[in-house]
Amino acid sequence: MMSTSINSSSTRDSRKTGIDDPGYDGSSGSRGGCNDLKSMARGFEDFPVGTRLVSNASSVITAEAIINFAREFDPQIFHLDPRLAHETIFRGLAASGWHTAGVSMRLFVDTMNVAGGIVGMGVDELKWPNAVRPGDELRLEIEILQARHSKSRPGYGIIRIHNVTKNQRGEVVQSFMANAMLPVRSSRA
C-alpha cells in the first residue's frame, strides 16, 4: 500500500473556523495563479488504489462556529444553546453532523488538490459516531479503495474513497465511503 502525506499549503494549520473562513479569499494561496494551479495540482493518475492521505492542516471548531452554522442550517437546541444543550442527549453543545461534513469537505478538497475539481457521485455509510465539541481540532484521513477510468466520460477517472475525520484525541467523528469523478492529467494539458 502506498502511503502519502499531503501538505495542504492553502489551509492554515489550526484554523479557528466552521464552514466558512473569513481569512480565506478564494485564492489558491501559495499555489499561485490559475496557470500555476494547473501545473501543480493533482489528477486521477496521482491516486492509485491503496493511496492514503492525511490532511496536514486541521480545523479547530469554535462554539461560535457551531452556533452560527446551526442557526442557518440545523436549528436544534443541542447545536444552538450551550446551557440548554446540557439537558439533551449530548450533555453539552455539539456541532451538527452537516457542519462536520462541511469542514471535512474543506479538508478533503485542500488535501486532494485536484485542478478542475472533484465531482461527488454519491456517499454511502455516512456516520457520525462521536459528537464534535467546541475546541475540537479535526483532521481528515483518506484512503483510495478503487480507481478506474470513466467509460462514459473520456478524460475522467472515478475513485472510491473512504474518508475518516478524527478529533485531536483520535476519536472518529465522521466516516463515509464515496465515489468521485476527477479529471485525468492528460485532459488538462
C-alpha positions in Angstrom: 0.0 0.0 0.0 1.2 3.5 -0.9 1.2 6.0 2.0 1.3 9.7 1.2 1.1 12.7 3.5 -0.1 15.8 1.8 1.0 19.3 2.7 -2.1 21.4 2.3 -0.4 24.8 2.0 -3.6 26.6 1.1 -5.1 25.8 4.5 -3.7 27.3 7.7 -2.9 24.9 10.5 -5.4 25.0 13.4 -7.8 27.3 11.6 -10.4 28.5 14.1 -13.3 28.2 11.7 -16.5 26.4 11.0 -17.8 26.0 7.5 -16.5 29.4 6.3 -13.2 31.0 6.9 -13.2 34.8 7.0 -9.5 34.7 6.2 -10.0 32.7 3.0 -10.4 34.9 0.0 -11.0 32.1 -2.6 -7.4 32.4 -3.9 -5.2 29.4 -4.3 -2.9 30.6 -1.5 0.8 29.8 -2.1 -0.1 27.8 -5.2 -0.1 31.0 -7.3 -2.5 31.8 -10.1 -4.6 29.6 -12.4 -1.7 28.5 -14.6 0.4 27.5 -11.6 -2.6 25.6 -10.2 -2.9 23.5 -13.4 0.8 22.6 -13.3 1.0 21.8 -9.6 -2.4 20.3 -8.8 -3.1 16.6 -8.9 -5.1 14.4 -11.3 -6.6 10.9 -11.4 -3.2 9.3 -12.0 -2.0 10.5 -8.7 -4.5 8.4 -6.7 -3.8 4.7 -7.3 -5.6 2.1 -5.2 -4.1 1.9 -1.7 -3.1 5.6 -1.6 -3.5 7.0 1.9 -3.6 10.7 2.5 -3.7 12.7 5.8 -4.6 16.3 5.9 -1.6 18.3 7.0 -3.9 21.1 8.0 -6.6 20.9 10.7 -9.6 22.9 11.6 -10.4 24.0 15.2 -14.2 24.1 15.8 -15.4 27.0 18.0 -18.6 27.3 19.9 -19.4 30.4 17.8 -19.0 28.5 14.6 -21.2 25.6 15.9 -24.0 28.1 16.8 -23.7 30.1 13.6 -23.9 27.0 11.4 -26.9 25.7 13.4 -28.8 29.0 13.2 -28.7 28.8 9.5 -28.8 25.1 8.6 -29.6 22.9 11.6 -31.5 24.9 14.3 -31.7 22.3 17.1 -31.2 23.2 20.7 -28.1 21.0 21.2 -26.4 23.0 18.4 -27.7 26.4 19.5 -27.6 26.9 23.2 -24.7 25.7 25.4 -26.8 25.9 28.6 -29.8 24.1 27.3 -27.7 21.6 25.4 -26.6 20.1 28.8 -30.2 18.8 29.2 -30.1 16.9 25.9 -28.7 13.5 24.8 -25.4 15.3 24.0 -24.9 16.7 27.5 -23.4 19.9 26.0 -23.0 21.9 22.9 -22.3 19.7 19.8 -21.7 20.6 16.2 -24.3 19.5 13.6 -23.1 16.5 11.6 -23.6 18.6 8.5 -21.2 21.2 9.9 -18.7 18.4 10.5 -19.3 17.3 6.9 -18.7 20.8 5.6 -15.4 21.2 7.5 -14.4 17.7 6.3 -15.1 18.6 2.7 -12.8 21.6 3.0 -10.0 19.4 4.4 -10.7 16.9 1.6 -10.6 19.5 -1.2 -7.4 21.1 0.1 -5.7 17.7 0.7 -6.6 16.2 -2.7 -5.6 19.4 -4.6 -7.2 18.5 -7.9 -7.4 21.1 -10.6 -10.8 21.0 -12.3 -12.4 19.8 -9.0 -13.7 16.5 -7.8 -17.3 15.7 -8.5 -19.1 13.7 -5.9 -21.2 10.8 -7.3 -22.7 9.5 -4.1 -22.0 8.8 -0.4 -22.5 5.6 1.4 -22.4 4.7 5.1 -22.2 8.2 6.4 -21.7 8.0 10.2 -21.1 10.5 13.0 -20.1 8.1 15.9 -18.8 10.9 18.2 -20.0 14.5 18.6 -17.8 17.4 17.7 -17.4 19.8 20.6 -16.1 23.4 20.9 -12.3 23.3 20.8 -12.1 20.0 18.9 -9.4 20.0 16.2 -10.4 18.0 13.2 -8.1 16.2 10.7 -9.0 14.0 7.7 -7.7 10.7 6.6 -8.4 9.5 3.0 -7.9 6.1 1.5 -8.4 5.3 -2.2 -10.2 1.9 -2.4 -10.8 1.7 -6.1 -9.7 3.6 -9.2 -10.8 3.3 -12.8 -11.1 5.4 -16.0 -14.7 6.5 -16.7 -16.3 4.6 -19.5 -18.8 7.4 -20.3 -16.6 10.5 -19.7 -13.3 10.3 -21.5 -10.7 12.3 -19.7 -12.0 11.5 -16.3 -11.4 8.8 -13.7 -13.6 7.5 -10.9 -12.3 6.7 -7.4 -13.9 5.1 -4.5 -12.7 6.6 -1.2 -13.0 6.0 2.5 -12.9 9.3 4.4 -12.4 9.4 8.2 -12.5 12.6 10.2 -10.9 12.4 13.6 -10.5 14.9 16.5 -7.4 15.7 18.5 -7.9 12.6 20.7 -8.0 10.3 17.6 -11.8 9.7 18.0 -13.7 9.2 14.8 -16.2 12.0 14.4 -17.3 11.2 10.8 -16.7 8.4 8.3 -18.1 7.6 4.9 -17.4 5.9 1.6 -18.0 7.7 -1.6 -17.5 7.6 -5.4 -16.0 10.7 -7.0 -15.0 11.7 -10.5 -11.9 13.7 -11.3 -10.0 14.7 -14.4 -7.0 12.8 -15.7 -3.9 14.9 -16.0 -3.6 14.4 -19.8 -7.1 16.1 -20.2 -5.8 19.3 -18.6 -2.6 19.7 -20.7 
